[in-house]
Amino acid sequence: MLGRSVMDAVPAPLKPFYDDVYNRVFTSQKPWEYTYECSSATTYRNFRMNIYPDQNSDGLVVINSLTVERPHGSDREASTLADVYTTKDHGLTTMCCHCRRTQRIDEKAVWDWVPGFVENPPRFVSHGICPVCRTMYYSSLLN
């Protein structure tokens, strides 16, 4: 759909939501993120959408990333570090997609290097971007 508005591909019931979000990011020039479910009859899936203002154009950068995919009803195995790094409601551990630092669940601004997770990753990992890597790799999108 080159040359057409992305809103042409958005279903009518979702247009007000996306119109508001895109306008908010474009106007504020601040990134925005949203987690949503898109499951099938047999598979549970969560995605994270990150929207960044593109400083080099009058557009936005939209990234949708799969954060969880598992069969419905599968057992969620707990990590020995689960109390610090794994959410109790969804069983997710957030790791930086660049450096593999792990975000604390009760202190969202704190990302730790957890050697045990590199050797033996948690079962359900949500990939985020830690503040250090966000600055290093995406600072031109965030200014």
N, C-alpha and C positions, 0 to 999 in steps of 0.2 A: 504494500500500500504506500509506496514511495510517493511523496508529494501530497498526501492526504493527512488529515488530522487523526491522531490516535483515538480521539473521542468517537470517530466513525466506527471503530471496532468494539466500543464498549456497549454492552446491552443496556437498553433503556432504563431498567430499574436501578442500575449502578451509576448512571451518568451524573446525578446530583452529587454523589459521594466523590467520584473522581474529579469532577469539575471543581469542587471545593478544595480538595487536597492539592491538585495541580496548581490552582490559583494561589493557595496559601504558601506553597514552597516557592513558586515563582515570585510572589510579592515580598515574602520575608527573606528570601535568599538563604534559608536555613534548611538543612536536610530533615527528612521525615521518614519514619519507619512504621510498619504495620505488619502484624502477624495474622495470617488467615488460614483457614482450613479448606482443603480441596480434596476430599476423600472420595473413594469409589465404594461400591458395595462390599468389596473384600479388603481394601487397603486404606488405612488411616494415613493422611498426609497433611503436614503443616508447611506453610511457606512463609518466608519473611520478604516483604517488599521494602526496599530502600529507594527513596527518591532524593536526588541531589540536584541543586541548580547547576546548570552548565555555565560557568563563568566565561567561556569562550564563544558562546552563542546566546540566542534568545530562547534556549530550550531547557529541557530537563533530562537527567539521566535516571532511568528507572531500571532497577535490578530486582528480579524475583528469584529467590534462592530456596530450594527445598531444604527444610530443617529437620523434618521427621518423616519417615516412611516405614510403616510396619503393618503387618496383618492385624486386622481388628481382633482384640482380645489377647494379643500376645503378652507374655510375661515381661515386666520391666525389671531387669536386674539392677540392683543398687550397687554403686561403687563404694569403696571404703571411704572415699572423700565426698560422698553424696550430700552430707549435711552442709557442707560449705559451698559446693559447686553445682549441685543438681536440684532443679526445681521439684517440689513435691507434687505439684498439680499435673505436670506434663512429663516429668522424668527427663528433662532436657539439661544438657550441659553446654554452655556457650563457650566456644573456643575461637580465637582469632584465626581467620583463614590464611593469614600471612605467617605469623610467628608461632602460633599454637598456644599463646597465653590463654588462661582460662578465667572467665569472669565469675566473681563471687555473686551468689544469689542475694545476699543481704546488703552488700556494698557494691552496687552496680558500677561505680567508677573504678573499682579495684580489679585489676587483671593480674593473675599470678602465673609464673612459670611452674607447671606441675609435671616433673619428669615422669612420674608414673602414668600420666595420661598420654604421653608421647609413645611410650613402649606398649601400653595397654589402654587404648582409647575407650572412653565411656560408650555404652551401647547406643545412646541417642544423643547425637551432637548437633547443636545448632551453630552454624558458622556466622560469626560476627566479625567486626573489625575493632581491635583495641584502640584506645586513644593514640598510642604511639604510632601504630601503623596507619591510622587514619590521617594523622598529620604528615607522616613521611610519604605516603603514596597518593593521598587524595587532597592535599592542602589546596591545590588550585581549584578544586571543586567546592571547597568549603569557605573560601574567602569572599 
